[in-house]
Amino acid sequence: MAGDRREAPAHGTDADRFAESTEARGFSSRRFLAVRGVPNRGGRVSVPPAEAVQEILDGLPGSAILLAPVLGADGEVTDFRIIAASPDAVDVAGRRGRELVGLSVLETYPSVAGSELWRGYLRVLETGALYEGRPFEYEEVLAGIPRRSRFAVRAAACQGGLLVSWVRLDTGEREQRRLAVMQRLGGMGWADWDLVRDTITWSNEVYVIFGRDRSLGPVTLEELPQYVVAEDLPALGRVVQRLLGEGRQIDHAFRISVPGGEVRHVRIVAEAEVDASGAPVEVHGFFQDQTAAKRAEQQLLDHERKALVQSGLLAAERDLAVRLQHALLPLPEQSLRLAGLTVNVAYRPLQERLNVGGDWYSAMELPDGSALLVVGDVAGHGLDAVATMAQLRFTAKGMAVTGTPLPQILARLNTLLLHNTKRNFSIFSM
């Protein structure tokens, strides 16, 4: 991905980049012309032995091949065949080096037929002039997936054949696009500082993180404190001093305030390159926007705190309900003797660890010597169920002691519960 610098960067065309690359790899036009031959105009061609050319190509970096023309019955060129290839040569399908030898150009790359590249090949074969065309796009369908690539191609005559070299221009661009996608998805962008020339380069994503207009250029180290939240400045200053003063790698999180007042959580990871004396001369690193992660972490902590508070309230309510139930409905430690009867009480809750509810009973001897046994249930658990249970139990006992007949007790309990419609209940009495 191209970054912005404080100084004007040099820009070149695809052809310029290709020329620089091929010159550096040894594919200079002078070298091509040195091995160039003049083709036979009578239809017969003299191509140098493939073994001899292969020895030359074996010592060259980059992508280069020797093409031999294939002639038709009328002596016209109908195709080209690869008879030698450099070890590093690679085509759009990923075929490399010797895998290319023997392939037919038009059979292997059919879209070349009639193209500017094809016409350029024929002109080189006819005139001997060096061909250096504009970037050439080629699309090949592999496994049902179309792949489009862009090449800069050179061709020179060589003893009746063509010595062709190329540079794939889209490889770097594709990697740049992948890098851009990775940076965007990761919320990070790279930054470089040249401490000698005092220049800074930012990738596009850093401008997004800082909410900064690209036309303003990167933020200098002197301007950075204007963005940093005041409480985070001292710690950031110390780690930057370690980076610039001692050349030590840093990994530090801090907060920035971007235009509009939003506070963002940013992480910086950077390391310095030092000169022979150990003084930092370049700094390379990246910024990462961790705002979303921090926000999610804070929300998780808030939910956890709320859950703990709620859990505490529920535990306190349960404890209170247990104590109320035991106070209102104690389980006897031994059997009761009522009106010649032996009464044993056993309590088995339906659900484990959920035994605080509206289950209730009463066993008492009435003034006339008879026994009153009552078993009831209020649906639900907790304080409300315990409160309703207590209301029913003590009301039933009070009316029974005062001599109210059993049918009237049940009828009045029913009247009482009609005023408390939030609870379901059942009562069995004897």
N, C-alpha and C positions, 0 to 999 in steps of 0.2 A: 504494500500500500504506500502510495506516495505521501510524504509528510511535508509540512510547511517549515521553512527555515527563516531565520532573521535575515539571511543573505539570499540573494537571488539564485535559485538552483539552475543548473544547466539542463536544458531540454534538447532532445535530439529526435529525429525521425526514426521510423523503423529501419530505414536503409542505413542511417548513420550508425545505429546500434549494431546492425548486422555487419557493416563494414569494420567497425571497431572489433567486434567479436572474431570475425574471420581473420583479420590481420593478426590478432593476438594468438590465434591458433595455428598460424602458419599458412592459411589459405590466401595468400596475397595474389593480386592479379599478375604481378611480375612472375611469380612462381608458376601460375597457370600458363602464361605466355611462353615460359621457358620450355615447357613440355608440349606446346601446341604444335600440331602438324596440319598440313593443308590437305583437305579431303580430296579424293579422286572424283572428278566431275563426271567420269564416264559411267558411274553406277557401281564400280567396284571400289571397295573400301579396304584400307589396310589398318586393322586395329592391332595395337601392340599386344604381345602375349599377356594374358590375364595374370599369369604368375608374376611377371616382372612388375606390373602395376600394383598387384596385391602387396608385394614387398614394400613398395613406396607407401601405400595407404596404411599398411600395418604400423608405420611409424608416425602417423599423423593423428592428432586428436580431433574430436568433432565428427560431424557427419559428412562423408564424401564417398562417392561411388563412381565407377567407370561404366558408361553405357555404350553398348555396341549397337549400331543401327540394324534393323531387320528390314530387308528389301523385298518388295513384291516382284511379281513376274515382269513388270514393266520397269523395274529398277528404281521405283519410288520407295521412300522410307515409309513403312507401314507400322513400325513399332520400334521400341528400343528394349534391349535386354541388359540386365545388370550382370556384369562379368567379374567385378571386384568391388569390395566395400571395406571401408575403414572399420576397425573394431568397435568404435563408439557410434557408428551410424545407427540411427533409430528412426523408424517411420511412424506414421500416425497410429498404426495398429500395434506398435510395440515390438515389431520385428527388429532384430539387432544384428549388426556385423555380417557374419557369413550366412545368416538366415536369409539375407536379401539376395545373395548371389543366385542367379538363375531365374529370378522373377522377371516377368514381362511387364513393362510400364503400363500399357493400356489394359492388359488383363488384370493386373493387380490394382491399378488406380484408374478405373475407366473414366472418371470425370475429367481427367487430364486431356482427353481427346478434344481437339479443336480449341483449347484454351490458349491464353496468351503464353503460358509456360510452354505448351507444345509448339507453338509458332516460334518461340524463342529458341527452342532446341533446334528446329529445322534451320533457322537463320544462322546459328553457330556452325552447323554442319555444312551449310552452303557457303558462307562467307569467311568463316574462321574468326569472326569478331566475338569478343567476350560478351556474354549475356549476363546482365544483372537487372532482373525485373523488379517490379513493385511487389510488395508482400502478396503472397499467393495463398488463397484460402482453399482448403480441401476438406470435403466431408466424406466420411466412410461410415457405413452402418455395420456395427459389430454386435452380435448377439441381440439384434433387434434394436439396438440403441445407437442413434446417430451421434457421431463424434466429428466436430468441426475443429480444424486446426489451421493455424496461419504460419506460413513459412516465408523466409526470404531466401531466394535461390540464386546461385551463380552457376554458370556453365561455360566451360572453355573447350575448344577443340583439342583433341589429343590423338594424333595418328589415326584419323578417320573415325574416331569415336568421340564421346563427350565425357569430360571429367566434371562431375556435378557435385557441388557442396551446398549445404543448406543449414540454416539456423531456425529452430522452432521458436517463433516469437510469442506464441500464446501460453507457453509453459509458465513463464514468470508471471504473466497476467493472471493465469488461472490460480496460481499459488497466492497471488495478492488478493484475489477475490475470496479465496478460502480463508486467508488470514483475516480479511475484513469481516467475514461472517463469524469467525471464531471470536474476534474481539467484540463484535456487537452482542453475540449471545452471552459472552462472559462478562459483559459490561466493563471491558478493560481496553486500554490503548497504550501504545508504547511512546516513550519520550527519550531523546538523546540530547546530551549537553556536551558541546565542544568547549572545554574550559580554556583552551589556548586561544581560539578565535572568538570566544564569547558568543557562540551561536547555539540556538535551541531548535530542535525539530520535534514536532508533535504529529502523531497520527490523527486521523479524523475523529476517532472515538474520544480522545482526550478533550477535544473542544466540546463534545456533547456532555462529558462528565462535568466540566467546569461551567457549562452553559455560556460559553464565550463565543463571540462572533469571530469567524475565521479570518475576517479582514484585519482584525487586531493583532493577529499573530500569536505565538505562544506566550504564556506568562513567564516572565523571568523570575529567577530566585528572589530578586529584590521585591517583585510585585506579589509573590505568593502569599505573604502575610496578610494582604488585603482580603484574601478569600478565606483564610483559616479562622475558625472560631477562636475567640480570644483565649478561652481556657485551654485550648490545645496547642497554642503557640510555643510555650516553653519546651514541652517535650519534643515537638517537631524540630525546634531549633537545635536541640541537643543531638538528635539523630542525623540531621543534615550536617552538623559540624563534624560528626564522626565520619560521615561519607566524604566530605570535601577536605577535611583536615587530615584524616588518617587513612582514607581510602578503604574504609570498612564497609562491607555490605550492610544494607538496612532493609528492614521489613517492618513498617510502622503504619498504624491506623490513626486517622484524625478526621475532623469534620470541617467541611467548607460551607460557606454561605454563597449560593449562586444568585444571579440576578432574579428578582422576584421574591427573595426572602427565604426560599427553600433551603433547608439544611441537609446536606448529603454526607454520608459516611464514606470516606475514601481510604483506600489502602495504597501505599507506595512501596514498591520493591525495587531496589536499585543497587548497582555495583559500579565501582570505578575502575578504570584502566589507568595504570600509573606508568611514569617514565622510569628511566634507569635509576634515578635518585629516589624513587618511591613516591613522587608527588603525583596526585591525580591529574590526568590530562583530559579524560573523557568519562562521562557518566552515562550508563545505559540502564533503563528500567521501564517500569510500566505503572500506570495508575489503574486501580480497579474500583468501580462504584459498587459499594456493598450496602447501599441504602435499603434496597428491597430485602436483603438477607437480615439486616439489622432490624428492620420494621417487623419482619416475620418473627424474629427472635423475641422482640419486645412483646408482640401480641401473644406469643406462646407463654412468656413469663407472666403476662397479665392473666391469661386464662388459668395458668397454674396457681397463681395467687388466689384467684376467685374460687377455684376448685378447693384449695386448702381451707379458705374461709368457710365455704359452704359445707365442707366435710366437718369442720369444727362445730358449726352450728347444728348440723345433724347429730353429731356425737353428743353435744350438750343436751339437745332436745331428747334424744334417746335415753340418756342417763337420767334426766329429770322424769321422763315417763316411767322408767323402770322403778325409780324410787317412789313415785306416786302410786304405781300399781301395787308395789309391795306394801305400801302404807294403807292403801284402801282395800286390798284383797290379799291379806297375808295367807300363806299356806300353813296350815296347822302342822305342828311337829309330831302330833300323835292323833290317833283316831278320836272322833267325837262321839259322845253318847247322848243321843237325843230321843226322848220318848220311847225308850227301850230299843232304839236302833243304834247300830254302829256305823258311823259315817267316815269313810276314807276319801281323801282328796288327792287326785293325781292330775298334773297339768303337762300335756304333751303338745307343743306348738306344731302346726302343720309345716311351717318353713323354719329351717335352721337359722339361728341368729336373728330371728324376727319374731320374738316372743312378747313384744310390748304391743298389746292391742286391746280389743274390746271384749275379749272373753271374760265372763264373770259367772259367779255362782253365789249362792247364799244358803246356809243351812242353820236354822235356829229353832228353838223350842218356844212355842207361843204360850201366852198366859193360860190358855185352857188345857195345857199339857200336850197338845198335838205338835207335830213337827212340820216346818215349812222348808221345802227343798226347791230351790230355783236355779236354773241354768240358763244363761243368756249369752248372746253374741252380738256385738256391734261391729259391722264391717269396717275394715281399715285398720291402720296402725298409727301410733304416735299419740300426741297429747290430746287431740280432738276425740279419738276413740276412747282413751282412758277417762276423759271428762264425762262423756256420754254414759260410759259404763258406770261410773260412780253415781251419776244422777239417777239412773234406773235402779241400781242396786239399793241405794239408801231410801229411795222413794218406796220401793216394794216392801222393804223391811219395816219402814215407818207405818205404812198403811196396815200391814199384817198385824203389827203389835197393837194397834189401836182397835183391832177387831173388825176391820173391813173385810167383807167376804171375798173369797178368791176371784169370782167372776168380776166383781167391781174393781179389784186391784188390777186385773188385766185390762179392763176397759179404760181405767184412768191412765194406766201406763201408755195405752194406745193413744189416748187424747194428748198426753204429754209429748209423745214422739211426733204427733202430727205437726207440732210447732217446730220440730227440728227435722226438716225434710232432707237434710244433706246426708243423713246416715241411713244405711240399711241395717235392720236388726231382726233378731228372732228371740223368743222367750219360751222356755218350757218350764212349767211349774208343777209341783205336786202338793 
